[in-house]
Amino acid sequence: MTFHAPLIIDIAGLSLTPVDRQRLKHPLVGGLILFARNWQDRRQLTELTSEIKSVRPDILICVDHEGGRVQRFRT
């Protein structure tokens, strides 16, 4: 018997591309991690997360905060 663990993936931009949408639909993808490059402002981030959830309502959306001083998303 083979067990598969879900993957956490990322995206390059501020919105989903057709390739991002295809990758999110893969059954082995369990989550998506967002970085500063995915942030423009609160409105854009809200739209991005809604777009992600419209493709995969069950996906875990994470925020990267490693690498020294915590940056996260700036308001």
C-alpha positions in Angstrom: 0.0 0.0 0.0 1.3 3.5 -0.9 0.5 6.5 1.2 0.8 10.0 -0.2 1.2 13.1 1.9 -0.3 16.4 0.6 2.0 19.0 -0.9 2.1 22.7 0.0 2.7 24.7 -3.1 3.1 28.4 -3.9 2.2 30.8 -6.7 4.4 33.4 -8.4 2.1 36.4 -8.7 -0.8 38.5 -7.3 -3.5 36.3 -8.9 -4.0 32.8 -10.2 -2.8 31.8 -13.6 -4.4 29.0 -15.6 -1.5 26.8 -14.6 -1.9 27.7 -10.9 -5.6 26.7 -11.1 -4.6 23.4 -12.7 -2.0 22.7 -10.0 -4.5 23.5 -7.2 -6.9 21.0 -8.5 -4.4 18.1 -8.2 -5.5 15.7 -5.5 -2.0 15.7 -3.8 -2.1 19.4 -3.2 -3.2 20.1 0.3 -2.2 23.7 0.8 -0.8 26.9 -0.6 1.8 29.2 1.0 1.7 32.9 0.3 4.7 35.2 0.3 5.3 38.9 0.2 5.4 38.7 -3.6 1.7 37.7 -3.5 0.7 40.8 -1.5 -0.3 44.2 -2.9 -3.0 45.4 -0.5 -5.8 44.0 1.6 -8.3 44.1 -1.3 -6.1 42.2 -3.6 -5.2 39.6 -1.0 -8.9 39.1 -0.2 -9.7 38.6 -3.9 -6.7 36.2 -4.2 -7.8 34.0 -1.3 -11.4 34.0 -2.6 -10.1 32.9 -6.0 -8.1 30.1 -4.4 -11.1 28.9 -2.4 -13.3 28.9 -5.5 -10.9 26.4 -7.0 -10.4 24.3 -3.9 -12.7 25.1 -0.9 -10.8 22.6 1.3 -7.3 23.9 0.7 -5.1 25.2 3.6 -3.8 28.7 2.9 -0.6 29.5 4.8 1.6 32.6 5.2 5.4 32.5 5.1 7.1 34.2 8.0 10.6 32.7 8.1 13.9 34.4 7.4 14.7 36.6 10.3 12.5 39.5 11.3 8.8 38.7 10.6 7.5 40.6 7.6 4.2 39.0 6.8 1.9 41.4 4.9 2.1 45.1 5.5 -0.9 47.4 5.7 
